[in-house]
């Protein structure tokens, strides 16, 4: 994948007639993928370069940090997801306080025209840009006519009765409704990180766990989940607990612990991806270790039955 940064990098000479997907693409959900599909098709039809443009940091972090939502993806996850979706060139705009003051036409002229020389730009129906978000699709299309590029939009994408949006997906994840969030995303909600050492309590109980250290901002609520753990591209069925282990009462900061079903091996220091399939139950305190072990066994059997239906 080729990653370009504005304003640091020069325009690459090989980027011929860029056809651009423009947006934040947090989560890269079904609606975003519709835009990507149209960009790839348009580039293929006209001999252009399919590209995506995103922003880092997320604009609300700069404009209204007190109201900025937790993101569904890290910037690295976003880039990887775009690459897997077939967009192998991504322009990342460094969003600053100064850039947030630009009028919509200034952004279009400086970034889309002078820097990238786009031939076509695709956005979602609700895309807003420029100072105080005063730029909308109608203005983008007008500016495109002025500066010589085509602007098109994708209407909101619905999944069953819901309009797909990053805001709705964030709310579902925050409520623990990870299966519904995954349906709107088109893929499970996923944390990325490194396996670190814990208290080795899972091993003592007969259910060794991988403790995840992650940079992801949005965590599902405390509880136990059926998950998958991706290890070097191989997906393994797993059960994950998020919480503070109230049965023992010696942990203050939440931990993410994953028991990989039917797996043996040292995972310390490995980079993994933890995907949430379904919430199994709330976190709770047990009277003794035997009661906890019995519940863990029940959780694993519940997850195994679920995965047998999903062919994981």
C-alpha positions as CSV (number, residue, x, y, z in Angstrom):
1,X,0.0,0.0,0.0
2,X,1.1,3.5,-0.8
3,X,0.3,6.1,1.8
4,X,0.6,9.8,1.0
5,X,0.6,12.6,3.6
6,X,-0.7,16.1,3.2
7,X,1.0,18.6,3.4
8,X,4.3,16.7,3.8
9,X,4.5,14.6,0.6
10,X,4.7,15.7,-3.0
11,X,2.1,14.6,-5.4
12,X,3.3,11.2,-6.9
13,X,3.8,11.4,-10.7
14,X,2.2,7.9,-11.1
15,X,-1.2,9.0,-9.7
16,X,-2.9,9.4,-13.1
17,X,-6.5,10.8,-13.1
18,X,-7.2,10.0,-9.4
19,X,-10.7,8.8,-8.7
20,X,-11.1,9.6,-5.0
21,X,-13.2,8.3,-2.1
22,X,-13.3,11.2,0.3
23,X,-14.3,10.7,4.0
24,X,-13.3,9.7,7.5
25,X,-14.1,6.0,6.9
26,X,-14.1,5.1,10.6
27,X,-15.1,1.4,10.7
28,X,-15.1,1.1,6.9
29,X,-18.8,-0.1,7.1
30,X,-21.2,-1.1,4.4
31,X,-21.9,2.5,3.4
32,X,-18.2,3.2,3.0
33,X,-17.7,0.1,1.0
34,X,-20.4,1.2,-1.4
35,X,-18.3,4.3,-2.1
36,X,-15.1,2.2,-2.5
37,X,-16.9,0.0,-5.0
38,X,-18.0,3.0,-7.1
39,X,-14.5,4.5,-7.0
40,X,-12.8,1.3,-8.1
41,X,-15.4,0.9,-10.9
42,X,-14.9,4.5,-12.1
43,X,-11.1,4.2,-12.1
44,X,-11.3,1.0,-14.1
45,X,-13.6,2.5,-16.6
46,X,-11.6,5.7,-17.2
47,X,-8.0,4.4,-16.7
48,X,-7.6,6.3,-13.4
49,X,-6.0,5.6,-10.1
50,X,-8.4,4.5,-7.4
51,X,-7.6,6.3,-4.1
52,X,-9.1,7.2,-0.8
53,X,-8.5,10.3,1.3
54,X,-9.0,10.3,5.1
55,X,-8.0,12.6,8.0
56,X,-5.8,12.1,11.0
57,X,-6.4,13.1,13.7
58,X,-10.2,12.7,13.4
59,X,-11.5,16.3,12.8
60,X,-13.7,16.5,15.9
61,X,-10.6,15.9,18.0
62,X,-9.3,19.2,16.8
63,X,-12.5,21.2,16.4
64,X,-14.5,20.1,19.5
65,X,-12.3,17.7,21.5
66,X,-14.8,17.6,24.4
67,X,-17.4,16.1,22.1
68,X,-15.2,13.9,19.9
69,X,-16.5,10.3,19.8
70,X,-14.3,7.3,20.4
71,X,-13.2,5.8,17.1
72,X,-14.0,2.4,15.8
73,X,-10.6,2.0,14.2
74,X,-7.0,3.1,14.7
75,X,-5.5,4.8,11.7
76,X,-3.5,1.6,11.0
77,X,-6.6,-0.5,11.1
78,X,-8.3,2.0,8.7
79,X,-5.4,1.8,6.2
80,X,-5.3,-2.0,6.4
81,X,-9.1,-2.2,5.8
82,X,-8.9,0.1,2.8
83,X,-6.1,-2.0,1.4
84,X,-8.1,-5.2,1.8
85,X,-11.0,-3.4,0.1
86,X,-8.9,-2.8,-3.0
87,X,-7.8,0.7,-2.4
88,X,-4.0,0.6,-2.5
89,X,-3.3,4.3,-2.4
90,X,-4.5,6.4,0.5
91,X,-3.9,10.1,1.1
92,X,-3.9,11.0,4.8
93,X,-4.6,14.7,5.5
94,X,-3.0,15.9,8.7
95,X,-5.9,17.8,10.3
96,X,-4.8,20.8,12.2
97,X,-6.5,23.8,13.8
98,X,-5.3,25.9,10.9
99,X,-6.7,23.6,8.3
100,X,-10.1,23.5,10.2
101,X,-10.3,27.3,9.5
102,X,-10.1,26.8,5.7
103,X,-13.2,27.7,3.7
104,X,-14.5,24.8,1.6
105,X,-13.1,26.2,-1.6
106,X,-9.7,26.6,0.0
107,X,-9.6,22.9,0.9
108,X,-10.8,21.9,-2.6
109,X,-8.2,24.1,-4.3
110,X,-5.2,23.3,-2.1
111,X,-5.8,19.6,-1.5
112,X,-8.0,18.1,-4.2
113,X,-6.9,20.3,-7.2
114,X,-3.4,21.6,-6.6
115,X,-2.0,18.6,-4.7
116,X,-3.9,15.5,-6.1
117,X,-5.4,16.9,-9.3
118,X,-8.4,14.6,-8.9
119,X,-10.6,13.7,-11.9
120,X,-13.5,12.4,-9.8
121,X,-14.6,12.5,-6.2
122,X,-17.1,10.3,-4.4
123,X,-18.6,11.1,-1.0
124,X,-21.4,9.9,1.3
125,X,-24.7,11.8,1.2
126,X,-24.0,13.6,4.5
127,X,-20.4,14.5,3.9
128,X,-19.5,18.0,5.2
129,X,-16.2,19.9,5.0
130,X,-14.5,23.2,5.4
131,X,-14.7,25.8,8.2
132,X,-17.7,25.1,10.5
133,X,-18.7,22.3,8.1
134,X,-20.2,24.7,5.7
135,X,-19.3,22.7,2.6
136,X,-21.8,20.1,1.5
137,X,-22.2,17.9,-1.6
138,X,-23.9,20.6,-3.6
139,X,-21.0,23.0,-3.0
140,X,-18.5,20.2,-3.8
141,X,-20.2,19.6,-7.1
142,X,-20.3,23.3,-8.0
143,X,-16.6,23.6,-7.1
144,X,-15.9,20.5,-9.2
145,X,-17.5,22.1,-12.2
146,X,-15.3,25.2,-11.6
147,X,-12.0,23.3,-11.2
148,X,-12.6,20.5,-13.7
149,X,-13.4,17.4,-11.7
150,X,-16.6,15.3,-11.3
151,X,-18.3,15.0,-7.9
152,X,-20.7,12.3,-7.1
153,X,-22.4,11.0,-3.9
154,X,-23.7,7.7,-2.6
155,X,-27.1,7.8,-0.9
156,X,-27.4,6.4,2.6
157,X,-27.0,2.6,2.7
158,X,-29.6,0.7,4.7
159,X,-29.2,-2.7,6.4
160,X,-32.6,-4.2,7.0
161,X,-34.4,-1.3,8.7
162,X,-31.4,0.7,9.8
163,X,-29.4,3.4,8.0
164,X,-25.7,2.4,8.3
165,X,-23.6,5.0,10.0
166,X,-20.4,5.1,12.2
167,X,-22.4,6.9,14.9
168,X,-25.0,4.1,15.1
169,X,-22.3,1.4,15.1
170,X,-20.4,3.2,17.9
171,X,-23.6,3.2,20.0
172,X,-24.2,-0.5,19.4
173,X,-20.6,-1.4,20.4
174,X,-20.9,0.7,23.5
175,X,-24.1,-1.1,24.5
176,X,-22.5,-4.5,24.0
177,X,-24.6,-5.3,20.9
178,X,-21.6,-6.4,19.0
179,X,-23.5,-8.8,16.7
180,X,-25.8,-6.0,15.5
181,X,-22.7,-3.7,15.1
182,X,-21.0,-6.4,13.0
183,X,-24.1,-6.7,10.8
184,X,-24.0,-2.9,10.0
185,X,-20.2,-2.9,9.6
186,X,-20.3,-6.0,7.3
187,X,-17.5,-7.5,9.5
188,X,-17.1,-8.0,13.3
189,X,-16.0,-5.1,15.5
190,X,-12.3,-5.7,16.0
191,X,-9.6,-4.6,18.5
192,X,-5.9,-4.8,17.4
193,X,-3.0,-5.1,19.8
194,X,-0.2,-7.1,21.4
195,X,-0.5,-10.0,23.8
196,X,1.1,-9.1,27.2
197,X,1.6,-10.9,30.4
198,X,-1.2,-10.9,33.0
199,X,-1.5,-12.5,36.4
200,X,-1.5,-16.1,34.9
201,X,-4.7,-16.7,36.7
202,X,-6.4,-18.2,33.7
203,X,-3.7,-20.8,33.4
204,X,-4.1,-21.7,37.0
205,X,-7.8,-22.2,36.4
206,X,-7.2,-24.4,33.4
207,X,-8.2,-21.8,30.9
208,X,-5.1,-19.9,29.9
209,X,-5.8,-16.4,28.5
210,X,-4.1,-13.9,26.2
211,X,-4.2,-10.4,27.7
212,X,-4.6,-7.8,25.0
213,X,-2.9,-4.4,25.1
214,X,-4.6,-2.2,22.5
215,X,-4.7,1.3,21.3
216,X,-8.3,1.1,20.2
217,X,-10.5,3.7,21.9
218,X,-13.9,2.1,21.9
219,X,-14.3,-0.9,24.2
220,X,-17.4,-3.1,24.5
221,X,-18.8,-3.0,28.1
222,X,-17.7,-5.4,30.8
223,X,-18.9,-8.9,30.1
224,X,-18.1,-12.1,28.3
225,X,-18.1,-12.4,24.5
226,X,-17.8,-15.1,21.8
227,X,-14.9,-13.8,19.8
228,X,-12.3,-14.8,17.3
229,X,-8.5,-14.2,17.6
230,X,-6.5,-13.6,14.4
231,X,-3.0,-14.8,14.8
232,X,-0.7,-14.2,11.7
233,X,-3.7,-14.4,9.4
234,X,-5.2,-17.6,11.0
235,X,-8.6,-17.1,12.8
236,X,-9.3,-19.1,16.0
237,X,-12.5,-19.4,17.9
238,X,-12.2,-17.8,21.4
239,X,-14.0,-16.5,24.5
240,X,-13.1,-13.0,25.8
241,X,-13.7,-11.4,29.2
242,X,-13.6,-7.6,29.6
243,X,-13.7,-6.3,33.1
244,X,-11.9,-6.2,36.5
245,X,-12.2,-9.9,37.6
246,X,-14.6,-9.1,40.6
247,X,-14.3,-12.6,42.0
248,X,-10.7,-11.8,43.0
249,X,-11.1,-8.1,43.6
250,X,-7.4,-7.2,43.0
251,X,-7.7,-5.4,39.6
252,X,-8.7,-1.8,39.2
253,X,-8.0,-1.1,35.5
254,X,-10.1,-3.1,33.0
255,X,-8.4,-6.0,31.3
256,X,-9.2,-7.8,28.0
257,X,-8.5,-11.6,28.5
258,X,-9.1,-14.1,25.7
259,X,-9.1,-17.9,26.0
260,X,-8.5,-19.4,22.6
261,X,-10.5,-22.6,22.2
262,X,-8.6,-25.8,21.4
263,X,-5.3,-23.9,21.1
264,X,-1.9,-24.3,22.8
265,X,1.1,-22.1,22.2
266,X,2.9,-19.0,23.5
267,X,1.2,-15.8,22.3
268,X,3.3,-13.3,24.4
269,X,4.5,-10.4,22.3
270,X,2.4,-11.5,19.3
271,X,0.3,-9.0,17.3
272,X,-3.3,-10.2,17.2
273,X,-6.7,-9.0,16.1
274,X,-9.7,-9.7,18.4
275,X,-13.1,-9.7,16.7
276,X,-16.3,-9.6,18.7
277,X,-19.1,-12.0,17.5
278,X,-21.7,-12.1,20.2
279,X,-22.2,-11.1,23.8
280,X,-22.6,-14.1,26.1
281,X,-23.3,-12.6,29.5
282,X,-22.6,-9.8,32.0
283,X,-19.5,-9.8,34.2
284,X,-20.3,-11.0,37.7
285,X,-18.7,-12.0,41.0
286,X,-18.7,-15.6,41.9
287,X,-18.7,-17.1,45.4
288,X,-15.6,-19.2,44.9
289,X,-13.2,-20.4,42.3
290,X,-15.1,-23.6,41.6
291,X,-18.2,-21.6,40.7
292,X,-16.1,-19.4,38.4
293,X,-14.5,-22.4,36.7
294,X,-17.9,-24.0,36.1
295,X,-19.2,-20.8,34.5
296,X,-16.1,-20.5,32.3
297,X,-16.7,-24.0,31.2
298,X,-20.3,-23.2,30.4
299,X,-19.2,-20.0,28.5
300,X,-16.8,-22.1,26.4
301,X,-19.4,-24.7,25.5
302,X,-21.8,-21.9,24.6
303,X,-19.2,-20.3,22.3
304,X,-18.4,-23.7,20.7
305,X,-22.1,-24.3,19.9
306,X,-22.3,-20.8,18.4
307,X,-19.1,-21.3,16.3
308,X,-20.3,-24.7,15.1
309,X,-23.2,-22.9,13.5
310,X,-20.9,-20.2,12.0
311,X,-18.3,-22.6,10.7
312,X,-15.4,-20.8,12.5
